[in-house]
């Protein structure tokens, strides 16, 4: 009778996914391809954006519960008897598949899987070629060539492990991990997770020895997405859960109207039939739209976070606007309190030896065979909360042109190119803005772990580093309610965020490993870190989406050799205070830098937090317009906001046009002005005529 071993559902995406090795007691198993999973045991996950970006129609939760299992196979095939030290497969050792024991010992002992295996960068994996290792070729006559593994016990080194053959030949494992030792051996092309008939012929990668439990045996390729409106709404989840009703195009035809009407009546008042049709079309019948890329997903999420979303009962996305701490307004442009957040992570492949994110010649291995395609991928959904901070990208771009930033960039790029020549792969392109944002993210994770009550390993980062983006989302997300306790979101309040930022910028401006750390010329993978070590900015890999590379604390704080204003924080402060850029920058000052005569007024807060309003705010202040209200909530149910308002005079200035809001205001005898319709000076003159 087969035995069942347990793993958390989330582990089937991040740790024990398809093609990985699952250790269980004295056994080792490999998770099989998704075409061998039972579809009826899976539940759909609602996230059409992510599914579309991966080229599938559906994302599915791995099964859970009794008798709903994931199929596995035994791997490695070579087993070892701890009693007589014999090496062999189940067939050669005449062992039972379910409970393999050695039949050659006087006291039958449990066979254990081989400690050593081989893998290549094309994703193939196989048993370690013990016969080839000892003889220089693969020996077919197993009866006259019985192999055994003997440990001398003198030390724990590989030199103490010897492979012996009954023919008298022997060889230690001392050089087994030298990549040159197996260079003459062709890769077998074995892909056991697909089935033993799926060999890939003509693999040109040399197999490399790895330990069965090593972390480089399996790297998941996971893509994630944050649920944003309208995909975060109740109706979106409902349509996904009833895919069997709505995925047929006929449901949108006249003959399917009764199906939609009866379904809508079950949830009377929550949505209309037209809204239901729109959601069905978006999820299942979107036509030949171009696949969304990772950058497209991030851009949509960044816009949603900047726009914000009020708290409602039927949404999985709440991002409330919060005031930027006054002492940090020179570099932070927006703060959002994310009290509700849903993330979906989907496994779409894996790699061996190197993560696919590091590029090079590492291939992405498929989760299913070529001759049995599937329209779904395994995924999990997690709930959490967090904090979002954005920085004016034009400010970063301006700082990035300084000599200091360019010198640090040149060092990192030189390290990347040297490493690429050694590995014979394409060089990693370093973006100094990404390194800055990534380092700031790690600094904030370190502080949140102290203030929010979560361990650093449970806080995740999500970086927005597009050409027009500069944002950091730090959040905690788990598969249950434990990820939404509110500890991180609570720190978005100005009274909490300001002291937290002040502390982290003071505490991590130096490192206990200085001066060694700050003077580093290259550390980490491929030398892609400079001033970054475990004493300052490195975080658990569960928190980092870039494998703890592209980090440099000096970009934030400067170095002892540089001027005090070369680190980004000090440079931005000087630009903010004096209203001009560093002498080393040829760029124009960005809109978020405001003149001194606005300091301490409501105009300063508006200009710092809404850069698009800065020219208008400066014109209003110069015209001596009395102080206005910022972000006034208006509407029958206070569903809208006026960016700048003088309620006593019924005057509002808004960034975007909204016909419903503007019509309502005009009916209430308000004067509504859009900043795009008039120049700042003309707008200020018009407001002056009304309020005076």
Secondary structure, 3 states (H helix, E strand, C coil): CCCCCCCCCCHHHHCCCCCCEEEECCEEEEECCHHHCCHHHCEEECCHHHHHHCCCCEEEECCCCCCCCCCEEECCCCEEECCCCEEECCCCCCCCCCCCECCCCCCCCEEEECCEEEECCCCCEEECCHHHHHHCCCCCCCCCCCEEEEECCCCCCHHHEEEEECCCCEEECCCCCCCCCCCCCCCCCECCCCCCCCECCCCCCCCEEEECCCHHHCEEEEEEEECCCCCCEHHHHHHHHCHHHHCCHHHHCHHHHHHHHHHHHHCCCCCCHHHHHHHHHHHHCCCCCCCCCHHHHHHHHHHHHHHCECCCCCECCEEEEECCCHHHCCCCCEEEEEEEEEEEEEEEEEECCCCHHHCCCCCCECCCCCCCCCCEEEEEEEEEEEEEEECCHHHHHHHHCCHHHHHHHHHHHHHHHHHHHHHCCCCCCCCHHHHHHHHHHHHHHHHHHHHCCCCHHHCEEEEECCCCCCEEEEEEEECCHHHHCCCCHHHHCHHHHHHHHHHHHHHCCCCCCCCCCCCCCCECHHHCECCCCCCCCCCCCCCCCCCCCCECCHHHHCCCCCCCCCCHHHHHHHHHHHCCCCCCCCCCCCCCCCCHHHCCCHHHHHHHHCHHHHHHHHHHHHCCCCCCEEEEEECCCCCEEEEEEEHHHCEEEECCCCHHHHHHHHHCCCEEEECCCCCHHHHHHHHHHHHC
